[in-house]
Amino acid sequence: MGTDIHGFIECRWDRWLDEDDRSWFRAIDLTHLYNGRSYVAFGSLFGVRDTTSFRPLADHRGLPSDVSREILADLGAWNSDAPEASWITWAELLAADWEEVADEVDDCVHEYRRGPDGTWEMYGRNSSLTRFSELSGHTDHDTLHHAGNAYPEGTEWPDGDRLFRIGRLRRKQAVPDTEWAAVWSVMRTLASLHGDEGVRLVVWFDG
């Protein structure tokens, strides 16, 4: 059984209000913005499933003490004991080092393709495995899906304007814009109104 992420983006008005008036409100359901199941992303952000690649940005914080009433109602019986819950503000996401390199070699092979300027740009993890199988000569499932455990770091398989490589992820590659851009875009827009500390992503996991 896999692990799925659930949650909401919350915001609060921080301007011209007394402290007692600054309640958090649910802005949008995460399912409208993110529909993936990337354990390396879950680990990089919240310390769930993948705990070896990066130090999590917001490790198992639980639900915020001032979480919005709408989220508590949605959680129902879970209430404040939601499994694997955490949260992170837009300010913290802005402050993160997205160029940080993982502590360990990724067990997935990385596919690179040439960008417009001729440099190699990462295209995906364990993508185009049929072609990688042809280049590497391996057909067994474990080796193809966990090539980083079978080959030394830096091993490469050139393929014209494509390259397969064993290596380490940068944090921005673990949480790629191809999957998370919509989440960041909504949080960025809300932050322009509510301030960077006035927008946060509240999540919990099941499975």
N, C-alpha and C positions, 0 to 999 in steps of 0.2 A: 504494500500500500504506500502511495506517495504522500508527500507533504505539500499542502497548498497554503497560500497566503490569503488572508482576508484583512479588510481594514477600511479606513476612511481618512480623507484629508480633513483636518479641522482648522478653524481660524477663529480669531477673536479681535475685537476692536481694542487697540492699545492707546488710541489717541483721544485726548480730551475726556476720558472717563475715569471715574474713581476706581480704586483697586477692587472694590466689591462688585463693580459693574462689569468687570472684564471676564465674562464667562466665555467658555469655548462652545462653538457651534459646529455641527457636522456640515461640511461643504459638499463633498462628493464621495461616492462609493468607489473604492479602489478597483473594483471589477470593471468599471467603465473605462479605466485607463491602462490597466495591466492585466494580461491574461497568460502569463508565463509560469513556469515552474523550474527556475534555475537555482539549484542548491548553492552554487558558488556565490550567486548574488545574495541569497538569503543569509549565507554565512558572513559575507563581507559587510552587510548592513546590520544584521541583527543576531549573528552568532548561532543561527539555526541550520542544522544538518552539516554544513561544511564549516569546520572549526579549525582547519589547518592552514588555509591559504592566507588569510588576513586577520588582523586584530579587528573585531567587529566595531562598527561605529556606535552602535546603540545596543549593547548586549543584554538581553533579557531584563529589561527595565520594568516589566509588568505594565499594567495600564496606568496612565497618569492619574494622580489623585483627584484632579479636577476635570477628568474626561467628561465630554458632553453627555447630557441626558439621553440624546438620541442614540449614541453608541451603547450606553448601558442597556437601553431598551432592546436594541438589536441583539446584544449578547445574551439577553434573557437569563437563563439559569446559570450561565457561566459567571455573570456579574464580574467582580474584581478578580476572580480566580481563573480568568481566561488562560488556557494553556499557551505557553510560549509567546506571551504578549510582550510588546515593546513599542517604543515611539521615538521619533527623531524630528527636530525642528528644521526648518529651511535654513536657519542660521548655521546649524551644525553641518548640514550638507554642503553649504558654501565653503565652510572652513576645512572640509576634508581634503586630504592629499590624494587626489585621484590619479596621480602619477606614481604612487607608492607601488613597489614591486613585491609580489607575494614571497612569503618565506620559503615555500616549497615549489618544486616543479609541478606544473599542472599534469594530471594524469590523462588529459585529453590532448590529442594532436591539434595544433593550431594551423589553420589555413590562411595564407596571406595572398593578396592580389595586388598588382601594381596600381597605384593611384595615378591621377592625371599628370603628376609631376615626376612619375617614374619610380617613386619610393614604394616600399612594401607597406601595405595597410592590412591590418588583421580583418579577416572576413568572417571567421567563425571558429568554434570549437567542435571538433568531431563532425565537421561538415564535409560533404563530398567523400564519404568513407568508401564508396565503390571505387573511386579513382585512387584514393590512398591505398586501398588494398592492392590494386594493380601495380602501383609504384613500389610498395614495400614488400610485396610478395606474400603477405599474410592474409589468411582468410578466416582464422578463428575469431570468434566474437570478442573474447577477453582482450586479445592483443590489439584488435582494431579499436575498441572502445576505451582501452586503458594503455595506449601506446607510450604514455609518459612514464609508465612503470617498467616498460620493456626496453627503452632506449635511453642513452645518456642525454643530458641536457645539451641542446645545440644541434642535435642530429637533424639533418634536412633532406628533403626530397624535392628537388627542383622539377617544375613542370611547366615550362614556357613562362607565361605571364602569371603563373600561379606557383606557390611554394608551400610545402607542408613542413612544419618545424616543431620540435619538442622544446618547450621553454616555460617560462614563468609568466603569469598574468600581471598586468597592471590593474589597479583597482578599477579604473575606468573601463577596462575590458571585462572585468568580472560583473560589472553592473552597466552594461552597454546602453548607449542612447537608442540603439535600434529597438530595445525593449522598454526602456524607462523614460524616454523623451516626453511622452504625454504626461506622466506623473510630475516630472520636473517642470514642465511648462505651466501646468495648473498651479503648482506651488509657487512658482516664480511670479505669476500674475497676481495671485492672492497676496503675496508678500509685498508687492508694489502698493497695495492698499492698506494692509494690516501690519506691515513691518516684518522683518526676517524672523523675529522671535514670536510673532503672532500667527505663524502657520506651522503646522506639524502633521506628520504622517503617523497615524496610530494603527498598529497591525497586530494580528494574532495568527497562529498557525494551527493546522490540524493534521492528523495522520502520523 
